[in-house]
Amino acid sequence: MAYETILVETRGKVGLITLNRPKALNALNSQMQEDVVAALQAYEADETIGAIVITGSEKAFAAGADIKEMHQKSYIDMYMADFFSGWDAMLRIRKPIIAAVSGYALGGGCELAMMCDFIIAGDNAKFGQPEITLGVMPGMGGSQRLTRFVGKSKAMDMCLTGRMMDAEEAERSGLVSRVVPAATLVDEALKAAEKIASFSLPAVLMNKEAVNRSYETTLTEGLRFERRVFHSMFALEDQKEGMEAFSDKRAPNFRNQ
Ligand SMILES: CC(C)(O)CC(=O)SCCNC(=O)CCNC(=O)[C@H](O)C(C)(C)COP(=O)(O)OP(=O)(O)OC[C@H]1O[C@@H](n2cnc3c(N)ncnc32)[C@H](O)[C@@H]1OP(=O)(O)O
């Protein structure tokens, strides 16, 4: 399938989506939202794919929602279109998605990265929620997800001052899982995705679901959910294979069953 605003390549069991509006620093317009969601849904349906990486350019993962597309819209335009709600489809993707962030991840760019399952940052990455400088506030989840990642104090600081956080601070604050040299960012993200894709797909999906559940429920309910899902994994052939392979001192051969 051809996309207008992204490049899509398959590398073995990994889907790689590259945001591709370089002249606008990958500003996220409605077309890009449609393209990214469609590509993710295609990878979700593709049985050969075990994990997905989303990346941008060296200068910008994405410099935010497209201000030029938005700025003339009225309240009723935004409300009736439920503007940005198209991104919610990303949350229904069950396969893991890694954001590989180089350069600017601002506003909607930071929010898109946070919608992924984890973020690997290049050492040149800069994160921010600068909406306050435009007279608005985050609208793709920044005020909620950033607060969960980095805590109230830093999230307030970022949203109220609009300042950027560099890669080192982002790692220290828990926003990103690791920082790597910008030159090797995509390779490192692909390596992580290949590792995930080498495991049992149902086990991967259940791990993702359980970690995400911790954001939505109490500790008691989350622990109960984890135990039930863990028990259910003993119905998988891949559980037998994984544990037998350990005992036999050989590599497991997972069949996603
Ligand atoms: C989703 C919500 C609700 O949360 C809201 C948002 O996301 S609002 C957007 C938040 N993002 C920003 O406010 C960042 C805006 N961009 C910048 O501040 C700067 O571009 C920069 C600091 C990231 C980089 O500066 P510089 O290197 O000087 O490049 P520029 O010349 O400014 O940009 C190059 C080119 O890209 C266009 N651009 C950049 N960001 C956006 C954007 N968010 N929307 C639309 N277009 C953007 C910029 O206008 C330039 O294009 P031309 O004007 O030269 O055609």
The ligand as a Gaussian input file, in Angstrom:
#p B3LYP/6-31G(d) Opt

LIG

0 1
 C       -1.190000      17.934000      19.651000
 C       -1.264000      19.121000      20.578000
 C       -2.693000      19.476000      20.867000
 O       -0.730000      18.735000      21.797000
 C       -0.672000      20.377000      20.028000
 C        0.622000      20.456000      19.322000
 O        1.368000      19.552000      19.047000
 S        0.958000      22.045000      18.854000
 C        2.590000      21.967000      18.200000
 C        3.617000      21.912000      19.247000
 N        4.926000      22.075000      18.643000
 C        5.531000      23.245000      18.592000
 O        5.068000      24.256000      19.065000
 C        6.890000      23.244000      17.896000
 C        6.840000      24.142000      16.667000
 N        8.124000      24.163000      15.997000
 C        9.185000      24.846000      16.457000
 O        9.168000      25.435000      17.510000
 C       10.413000      24.848000      15.604000
 O       10.045000      24.446000      14.303000
 C       11.530000      23.905000      16.119000
 C       12.116000      24.454000      17.424000
 C       11.030000      22.488000      16.335000
 C       12.673000      23.828000      15.052000
 O       13.092000      25.144000      14.713000
 P       13.960000      25.395000      13.378000
 O       15.078000      24.435000      13.313000
 O       14.280000      26.846000      13.363000
 O       12.983000      24.999000      12.175000
 P       11.753000      25.858000      11.619000
 O       12.244000      26.749000      10.529000
 O       10.976000      26.470000      12.716000
 O       10.830000      24.693000      11.003000
 C       11.092000      24.134000       9.714000
 C        9.755000      24.053000       8.986000
 O        8.895000      23.177000       9.723000
 C        7.675000      23.871000      10.021000
 N        7.147000      23.368000      11.317000
 C        7.832000      23.085000      12.417000
 N        7.012000      22.667000      13.390000
 C        5.769000      22.688000      12.863000
 C        4.470000      22.366000      13.368000
 N        4.298000      21.878000      14.625000
 N        3.418000      22.524000      12.561000
 C        3.554000      22.976000      11.292000
 N        4.748000      23.283000      10.756000
 C        5.845000      23.153000      11.521000
 C        8.073000      25.321000      10.099000
 O        6.967000      26.145000       9.947000
 C        9.053000      25.384000       8.933000
 O        8.346000      25.412000       7.707000
 P        8.296000      26.753000       6.811000
 O        7.535000      27.740000       7.634000
 O        9.705000      27.131000       6.590000
 O        7.570000      26.328000       5.582000

